């Protein structure tokens, strides 16, 4: 199941672990990314905490943690090649995997239809 936030993050849920990245819409708005900074594995975040940073030729932007949880894995590939985020934001260019403190919290996030309405 894929969920979305109003801050343009996506989450793909697999049990109590969510793979998190930024949406195609966010990647398009940012333009060509030149730098990605990811959180440390083992770091814990509250919902809406600043978990990662992306920089494009236009601006720097924070990537927020969509739910409370602990970082269990990060995607080194997008640090090595930030342009992956522009080419495949909702696939290979995921940012981090988050072990959720409470899986039920994901129910409050947007589904794909609601997210498409938000960005329309």
NUSERO-87626 format. One record per residue: x, y, z of N, C-alpha, C, O, CB in turn; residue in one letter; residue number from 1. Coordinates in pm, 1 decimal. Glycine has a CB too. Layout:
<rs>
R      nc1      nc2      nc3     cac1     cac2     cac3      cc1      cc2      cc3      oc1      oc2      oc3     cbc1     cbc2     cbc3 aa   i
R        X        Y        Z        X        Y        Z        X        Y        Z        X        Y        Z        X        Y        Z  a NUM
...
</rs>
This chain:
<rs>
R      nc1      nc2      nc3     cac1     cac2     cac3      cc1      cc2      cc3      oc1      oc2      oc3     cbc1     cbc2     cbc3 aa   i
R     83.8   -117.3      0.0      0.0      0.0      0.0     89.3    124.9      0.0    187.0    132.5     74.5    -95.9     -0.9    122.1  x   1
R     54.5    221.6    -84.0    130.2    346.3    -90.2     43.9    459.5    -34.5    -73.8    472.9    -68.0    175.4    377.4   -236.5  x   2
R    106.2    540.4     51.4     40.5    656.8    110.5    123.3    780.6     77.5    240.1    770.2     39.9     23.5    640.2    265.5  x   3
R     61.6    897.6     91.8    126.6   1023.6     58.3    104.1   1125.0    170.6      8.5   1114.0    247.4     73.4   1078.6    -76.3  x   4
R    193.9   1224.0    178.9    175.6   1333.9    273.8    150.7   1462.7    196.5    180.9   1472.2     77.5    299.5   1348.7    367.3  x   5
R     95.8   1560.6    265.1     74.9   1692.6    204.0    207.9   1761.5    175.9    212.6   1858.2    100.0    -11.8   1781.2    295.2  x   6
R    316.4   1712.4    236.6    449.8   1769.3    213.6    522.0   1698.2     99.1    641.8   1718.5     79.1    533.9   1760.8    341.6  x   7
R    449.8   1615.3     24.3    500.2   1551.2    -98.6    598.9   1438.3    -74.5    691.0   1417.4   -153.5    565.4   1653.8   -185.2  x   8
R    579.4   1365.0     35.8    653.2   1240.3     53.7    559.0   1124.1     23.2    437.5   1134.9     40.0    711.7   1229.0    198.9  x   9
R    616.6   1013.3    -21.8    539.5    889.4    -38.5    595.0    785.4     56.7    712.1    789.4     94.4    544.6    837.9   -186.3  x  10
R    509.1    692.2     94.9    548.0    580.4    180.9    491.5    453.1    121.2    373.8    446.1     85.8    498.0    600.4    327.6  x  11
R    576.6    352.8    110.7    531.2    220.1     70.6    542.7    131.6    193.2    652.6    106.0    242.4    614.7    162.8    -50.6  x  12
R    429.2     85.1    242.2    425.0      8.7    366.3    447.1   -139.6    341.3    388.4   -199.0    250.9    292.4     30.1    436.9  x  13
R    533.8   -198.1    424.2    559.0   -341.2    422.1    568.8   -385.6    568.1    675.4   -378.4    629.4    690.3   -376.9    340.2  x  14
R    456.5   -431.6    622.6    452.7   -462.8    764.9    467.6   -335.2    845.2    391.3   -240.4    826.7    562.8   -563.6    802.4  x  15
R    568.1   -332.4    936.5    587.7   -212.4   1017.9    702.7   -126.4    967.0    750.6    -38.0   1038.1    612.9   -251.2   1162.2  x  16
R    747.7   -152.5    842.4    853.9    -72.5    782.7    798.2     -0.5    659.4    733.7    -60.9    573.8    976.8   -161.6    745.0  x  17
R    825.1    129.8    653.3    782.4    211.1    539.2    905.3    258.5    463.5    998.2    314.3    522.1    696.0    332.2    585.4  x  18
R    905.0    235.7    332.5   1005.4    294.8    245.1    954.3    434.1    209.3    839.3    449.4    168.2   1031.4    206.1    115.7  x  19
R   1039.6    535.9    224.7    997.1    675.2    210.7   1079.4    745.0    103.0   1200.5    725.1     93.1   1010.2    750.0    345.1  x  20
R   1012.4    826.5     23.0   1080.1    908.7    -77.4    997.5   1032.6   -105.8    897.4   1058.3    -38.8   1104.4    828.8   -207.6  x  21
R   1039.8   1109.2   -205.6    961.2   1226.1   -245.3    887.1   1194.1   -374.8    931.2   1111.0   -454.3   1052.1   1352.0   -263.0  x  22
R    775.4   1260.5   -394.2    690.3   1232.4   -509.6    747.4   1290.9   -638.8    835.3   1377.1   -636.6    550.6   1287.4   -485.7  x  23
R    696.0   1242.7   -749.4    731.6   1296.3   -881.5    704.5   1446.6   -883.1    786.0   1523.8   -933.5    651.2   1224.4   -995.3  x  24
R    590.1   1488.2   -827.9    554.3   1630.3   -825.0    663.3   1711.6   -753.1    704.8   1816.9   -801.6    416.9   1650.3   -755.0  x  25
R    709.0   1662.4   -637.7    812.6   1732.8   -561.6    942.6   1739.0   -640.8   1006.8   1843.8   -647.6    836.4   1663.9   -425.9  x  26
R    981.4   1626.1   -701.1   1105.6   1622.5   -778.6   1098.8   1720.9   -895.3   1196.3   1790.1   -924.5   1132.9   1479.8   -830.5  x  27
R    983.6   1726.6   -961.6    967.2   1819.7  -1073.9    973.8   1965.3  -1026.8   1032.0   2050.1  -1094.4    833.4   1793.8  -1145.6  x  28
R    914.2   1993.8   -911.0    916.6   2130.0   -856.5   1058.3   2173.5   -818.7   1096.1   2289.1   -837.7    825.1   2139.5   -734.1  x  29
R   1135.6   2079.5   -765.1   1271.5   2112.2   -721.3   1366.4   2135.2   -838.1   1457.5   2217.4   -829.1   1325.4   2001.7   -633.4  x  30
R   1345.4   2063.6   -946.4   1439.4   2070.4  -1058.2   1554.7   1974.1  -1036.3   1545.3   1883.2   -953.8   1492.3   2213.3  -1076.2  x  31
R   1662.9   1993.6  -1109.4   1774.9   1898.9  -1105.8   1845.5   1900.6   -971.1   1900.8   2002.6   -929.8   1874.7   1930.6  -1216.8  x  32
R   1843.0   1786.2   -902.9   1906.9   1777.6   -772.6   2057.8   1762.1   -786.8   2107.0   1691.5   -874.8   1849.2   1661.2   -692.8  x  33
R   2130.0   1830.1   -697.7   2276.3   1824.7   -699.4   2333.3   1769.1   -569.6   2452.0   1737.1   -562.6   2333.2   1962.9   -725.1  x  34
R   2248.2   1757.2   -465.0   2297.2   1711.1   -335.2   2182.2   1649.6   -256.7   2071.0   1702.3   -255.8   2361.7   1827.4   -255.5  x  35
R   2210.2   1537.3   -190.7   2113.3   1474.3   -101.0   2185.6   1440.2     29.4   2293.4   1380.7     27.4   2049.3   1345.4   -166.4  x  36
R   2126.9   1477.4    140.8   2178.8   1439.0    272.7   2072.4   1355.5    342.1   1958.1   1398.5    357.6   2217.2   1565.2    359.2  x  37
R   2111.7   1234.7    383.9   2017.5   1141.3    445.3   2042.8   1131.1    595.8   2150.8   1165.9    643.5   2028.5   1002.2    379.5  x  38
R   1943.1   1083.3    670.1   1962.1   1065.7    814.2   2052.6    946.1    843.8   2080.6    864.9    755.7   1826.4   1047.7    884.1  x  39
R   2097.3    936.5    967.5   2178.5    823.1   1010.9   2087.8    704.2   1041.6   1978.3    721.4   1095.0   2263.9    860.3   1135.0  x  40
R   2133.7    583.2   1007.5   2063.0    463.0   1049.5   2062.9    460.4   1201.7   2165.5    485.0   1265.1   2128.9    333.3    990.0  x  41
R   1947.1    430.4   1260.0   1933.5    429.0   1405.5   1874.5    557.0   1461.5   1830.5    560.2   1576.4   2066.8    404.6   1468.6  x  42
R   1873.0    662.6   1381.1   1813.8    789.1   1426.4   1662.6    771.6   1439.9   1600.9    699.7   1361.3   1847.3    905.7   1327.4  x  43
R   1603.6    836.9   1538.9   1458.4    833.8   1553.2   1403.5    973.0   1526.3   1466.0   1074.3   1557.7   1416.8    784.1   1694.5  x  44
R   1284.9    974.8   1467.4   1219.7   1101.0   1431.5   1074.2   1097.6   1472.7   1010.1    992.6   1475.3   1231.6   1128.4   1280.5  x  45
R   1024.7   1214.4   1504.6    881.4   1232.9   1524.3    821.1   1270.6   1389.4    891.5   1317.1   1299.7    851.5   1342.6   1633.3  x  46
R    691.2   1250.3   1375.9    619.9   1290.0   1254.5    651.2   1436.5   1224.2    648.1   1521.3   1313.3    466.0   1268.0   1270.1  x  47
R    680.9   1464.5   1099.6    711.6   1598.6   1048.5    848.8   1651.4   1091.3    879.2   1768.6   1069.2    605.7   1694.6   1094.0  x  48
R    932.1   1565.9   1152.5   1069.3   1605.6   1182.1   1149.9   1612.2   1053.4   1121.1   1539.4    958.4   1134.5   1507.8   1281.9  x  49
R   1250.7   1698.8   1049.3   1334.8   1713.6    930.3   1432.4   1596.5    923.7   1528.4   1590.4   1000.5   1411.5   1849.8    932.1  x  50
R   1407.4   1503.5    831.2   1484.6   1379.8    826.0   1595.8   1382.7    721.1   1699.1   1318.2    738.8   1392.6   1264.0    798.2  x  51
R   1575.7   1456.4    613.1   1674.2   1459.9    504.7   1670.5   1597.3    440.3   1577.3   1675.0    461.3   1646.6   1348.2    399.0  x  52
R   1774.0   1626.4    360.9   1781.4   1753.2    288.9   1814.8   1724.7    143.8   1898.1   1639.2    113.6   1886.7   1848.3    352.4  x  53
R   1749.1   1797.2     54.2   1783.1   1789.5    -87.9   1815.3   1930.4   -135.7   1755.0   2028.0    -90.9   1666.1   1726.1   -172.2  x  54
R   1911.6   1939.4   -227.5   1944.3   2068.7   -287.6   1941.3   2054.3   -437.8   1994.4   1959.0   -494.8   2082.8   2120.2   -240.1  x  55
R   1877.8   2151.6   -500.3   1877.5   2158.4   -646.5   1949.3   2286.2   -685.6   1993.5   2362.7   -600.0   1731.2   2154.3   -705.5  x  56
R   1960.4   2308.5   -815.6   2020.0   2433.5   -860.7   1933.0   2551.8   -819.3   1982.0   2664.5   -811.6   2039.6   2432.0  -1013.1  x  57
R   1804.0   2527.7   -792.3   1711.0   2632.9   -753.6   1708.8   2661.2   -604.0   1709.7   2777.2   -562.9   1574.1   2596.8   -798.4  x  58
R   1705.9   2554.9   -521.5   1679.7   2574.3   -378.5   1716.9   2450.7   -298.1   1738.2   2342.4   -352.5   1532.7   2608.9   -355.4  x  59
R   1723.9   2470.5   -167.4   1738.8   2357.9    -74.6   1602.8   2333.9    -10.2   1525.4   2427.4     10.6   1850.2   2386.0     34.7  x  60
R   1575.0   2209.5     20.6   1446.2   2175.6     78.0   1462.7   2059.7    175.5   1548.8   1973.6    157.7   1344.5   2140.3    -32.3  x  61
R   1378.7   2059.1    278.6   1382.4   1949.3    374.5   1286.9   1839.2    330.5   1183.8   1865.0    268.4   1346.3   1999.0    516.2  x  62
R   1323.2   1717.4    363.7   1235.2   1602.5    347.6   1194.9   1563.9    489.3   1279.7   1537.7    574.6   1305.6   1481.6    269.0  x  63
R   1064.6   1560.9    512.9   1014.3   1539.4    648.1    985.1   1392.2    672.9    952.1   1317.3    580.9    888.7   1622.4    671.9  x  64
R    997.6   1352.9    797.2    963.3   1217.0    836.8    810.3   1208.9    842.2    748.2   1285.2    916.2   1029.0   1178.4    975.8  x  65
R    748.7   1119.4    766.4    602.7   1118.2    756.5    531.4   1066.9    882.3    415.7   1101.4    906.2    562.0   1034.2    639.7  x  66
R    599.4    985.4    961.7    540.7    928.2   1083.3    651.3    908.0   1186.1    769.4    913.4   1151.8    467.5    793.0   1052.9  x  67
R    614.6    885.0   1310.6    712.8    854.5   1415.1    780.5    722.1   1383.8    714.5    625.8   1344.5    645.6    849.6   1555.0  x  68
R    912.7    716.9   1401.1    980.2    589.8   1379.9   1131.0    602.0   1383.2   1187.0    707.9   1411.7    938.0    531.0   1249.5  x  69
R   1195.6    489.2   1353.0   1341.6    477.6   1354.7   1392.3    443.7   1215.0   1337.8    356.4   1147.4   1387.4    370.1   1456.7  x  70
R   1497.6    513.8   1172.6   1559.4    487.1   1042.9   1632.4    352.5   1049.6   1720.0    333.0   1133.9   1657.7    602.3   1002.6  x  71
R   1595.4    259.4    959.5   1660.3    128.1    960.3   1748.4    105.7    837.2   1828.4     12.3    833.6   1555.4     18.7    968.3  x  72
R   1733.0    192.4    736.2   1816.4    180.0    615.9   1808.5    311.3    539.9   1705.6    378.7    542.3   1770.5     59.5    525.4  x  73
R   1918.4    348.4    471.5   1918.3    466.1    384.4   1967.1    424.0    246.1   2033.9    321.7    231.0   2008.1    580.5    443.0  x  74
R   1933.1    503.4    146.5   1965.4    472.0      7.2   2089.7    550.0    -36.6   2079.2    662.9    -84.5   1845.3    504.6    -85.7  x  75
R   2207.2    488.7    -19.8   2334.0    553.9    -54.0   2339.7    592.1   -202.0   2409.3    686.8   -238.4   2451.7    462.0    -19.5  x  76
R   2267.7    520.1   -286.9   2271.8    546.5   -432.0   2231.7    690.2   -465.5   2287.9    749.3   -557.7   2179.5    449.1   -505.9  x  77
R   2135.4    747.7   -392.3   2092.6    884.8   -425.0   2188.0    989.5   -369.1   2187.6   1103.8   -414.9   1952.0    910.3   -371.4  x  78
R   2269.9    952.3   -270.8   2375.3   1042.4   -223.7   2485.4   1047.4   -329.9   2537.5   1154.1   -362.5   2432.7    995.4    -84.7  x  79
R   2519.6    929.1   -383.3   2622.9    919.8   -485.9   2578.9    983.4   -617.5   2660.9   1040.5   -689.4   2660.2    774.6   -508.9  x  80
R   2449.1    973.6   -649.5   2396.5   1026.5   -775.4   2258.4   1087.9   -752.1   2156.8   1022.1   -774.6   2389.1    914.8   -883.2  x  81
R   2254.1   1215.3   -706.3   2125.5   1279.3   -676.2   2029.1   1285.4   -794.8   1908.2   1296.9   -774.5   2149.8   1418.1   -626.3  x  82
R   2080.0   1277.8   -917.9   1991.1   1285.6  -1034.5   1894.2   1167.4  -1041.5   1792.9   1174.9  -1111.1   2073.8   1291.7  -1162.6  x  83
R   1924.1   1058.4   -970.2   1830.1    945.5   -964.2   1694.1    989.5   -911.8   1590.6    937.5   -953.3   1886.1    833.6   -875.4  x  84
R   1695.5   1087.2   -819.0   1569.4   1135.5   -762.3   1483.9   1199.5   -871.4   1361.4   1188.2   -869.0   1595.9   1236.8   -648.1  x  85
R   1548.3   1266.8   -967.1   1473.0   1328.0  -1076.7   1422.4   1223.0  -1175.4   1313.2   1237.2  -1230.5   1560.0   1430.4  -1149.7  x  86
R   1501.0   1118.0  -1197.9   1462.5   1021.0  -1300.3   1366.2    914.0  -1248.4   1284.4    863.1  -1325.0   1585.9    954.6  -1356.1  x  87
R   1374.3    878.9  -1119.5   1289.3    771.1  -1067.3   1251.1    796.7   -921.2   1284.3    716.6   -833.8   1361.2    635.2  -1079.9  x  88
R   1180.5    909.6   -893.6   1156.1    949.3   -755.0   1070.4    850.9   -676.0   1086.3    838.9   -554.5   1090.7   1083.1   -752.9  x  89
R    980.8    781.2   -742.8    891.2    691.5   -670.3    929.2    545.1   -691.8    846.6    455.0   -677.1    746.6    715.0   -713.7  x  90
R   1057.0    523.4   -727.4   1106.7    388.0   -748.0   1242.5    371.3   -685.0   1254.5    364.2   -562.7   1113.3    354.8   -896.1  x  91
R   1346.6    364.9   -769.2   1483.1    338.9   -722.7   1537.5    448.2   -631.9   1631.1    423.6   -555.9   1574.5    322.5   -840.5  x  92
R   1480.9    568.5   -638.2   1534.5    681.7   -561.5   1462.6    702.8   -428.1   1439.1    816.8   -388.1   1525.2    808.3   -644.1  x  93
R   1428.1    595.5   -360.0   1374.2    608.8   -223.7   1482.6    669.4   -134.4   1601.4    660.0   -165.2   1326.2    469.5   -167.2  x  94
R   1441.5    731.2    -24.8   1535.3    800.4     64.0   1576.6    714.3    182.7   1695.6    694.1    206.8   1473.9    929.6    114.0  x  95
R   1477.5    663.4    257.2   1509.4    583.5    375.8   1396.2    488.2    407.7   1283.7    503.1    360.2   1537.6    673.9    496.3  x  96
R   1429.8    389.3    490.1   1329.9    295.6    540.6   1311.7    325.4    688.8   1408.0    341.6    763.7   1372.6    145.4    516.5  x  97
R   1185.3    332.0    728.6   1146.0    376.9    861.2   1067.6    266.7    931.2    962.2    224.5    883.5   1062.6    506.5    852.9  x  98
R   1119.5    220.3   1044.6   1043.1    125.5   1127.5    943.5    208.6   1206.9    981.9    288.4   1292.5   1137.5     39.4   1223.8  x  99
R    815.1    189.3   1177.8    711.1    273.7   1234.1    687.0    244.2   1382.0    682.7    128.4   1423.6    582.7    255.8   1156.5  x 100
R    671.6    349.8   1459.7    637.7    335.8   1600.9    495.5    282.0   1614.4    466.8    203.8   1705.0    652.2    471.4   1674.8  x 101
R    406.3    324.0   1524.0    267.2    280.6   1527.2    214.9    272.9   1384.5    185.4    375.5   1323.3    180.2    376.7   1613.1  x 102
R    203.3    151.6   1331.5    161.1    131.0   1192.1     25.1    194.7   1164.1      2.3    245.3   1054.2    155.6    -18.8   1160.1  x 103
R    -64.8    192.8   1261.2   -199.9    247.3   1240.4   -197.3    396.4   1206.8   -291.6    447.2   1146.1   -285.5    224.4   1365.0  x 104
R    -90.1    467.6   1245.4    -80.6    610.5   1213.4    -84.3    634.8   1062.8   -125.8    741.7   1018.1     47.7    669.4   1272.2  x 105
R    -41.2    536.4    984.8    -38.7    552.8    838.9   -179.5    569.9    781.5   -196.0    626.1    673.3     29.8    432.5    773.3  x 106
R   -280.0    522.1    853.1   -418.0    533.9    804.8   -459.9    679.4    786.2   -548.7    708.9    706.3   -513.3    465.1    901.5  x 107
R   -396.1    769.9    859.6   -433.0    911.7    852.7   -371.3    983.2    732.8   -407.0   1097.6    704.4   -391.0    981.8    979.8  x 108
R   -279.5    917.6    662.2   -213.8    980.9    547.6   -302.8    973.8    423.6   -404.6    904.6    422.3    -77.8    913.7    519.4  x 109
R   -262.6   1046.4    320.1   -341.2   1053.9    197.1   -324.4    927.9    112.3   -216.0    869.9    105.9   -301.0   1177.2    116.1  x 110
R   -433.4    886.6     47.2   -419.3    782.5    -55.1   -387.0    852.2   -187.3   -383.6    975.0   -193.6   -550.4    694.1    -66.9  x 111
R   -363.6    774.4   -292.3   -320.5    833.0   -419.1   -422.8    930.9   -475.3   -384.7   1036.2   -526.4   -293.8    723.6   -520.2  x 112
R   -551.2    899.0   -467.2   -654.9    987.2   -519.4   -655.3   1120.8   -446.3   -666.3   1226.2   -508.9   -791.8    920.7   -508.1  x 113
R   -643.5   1116.6   -314.6   -643.2   1240.2   -235.9   -519.1   1323.2   -265.6   -526.0   1446.0   -270.2   -650.7   1208.5    -86.0  x 114
R   -403.7   1255.5   -286.0   -282.3   1329.0   -318.4   -295.2   1395.9   -455.6   -254.5   1510.8   -472.8   -160.2   1235.0   -315.4  x 115
R   -351.7   1324.3   -552.6   -368.0   1383.1   -686.1   -459.6   1505.6   -681.3   -438.6   1602.2   -754.6   -424.7   1278.6   -784.2  x 116
R   -560.6   1501.2   -595.1   -647.8   1618.9   -576.8   -568.2   1734.8   -519.3   -583.7   1849.1   -562.3   -767.6   1585.4   -483.9  x 117
R   -483.1   1705.4   -422.4   -403.2   1807.5   -356.2   -314.0   1883.6   -455.2   -300.7   2005.6   -445.9   -317.9   1743.9   -247.6  x 118
R   -253.7   1811.6   -549.0   -157.9   1875.9   -640.6   -222.7   1923.6   -769.8   -155.8   1984.4   -853.3    -45.5   1780.1   -673.7  x 119
R   -351.6   1897.0   -787.5   -421.1   1935.5   -912.0   -428.5   2087.6   -927.7   -483.4   2136.9  -1026.3   -563.4   1876.2   -914.1  x 120
</rs>
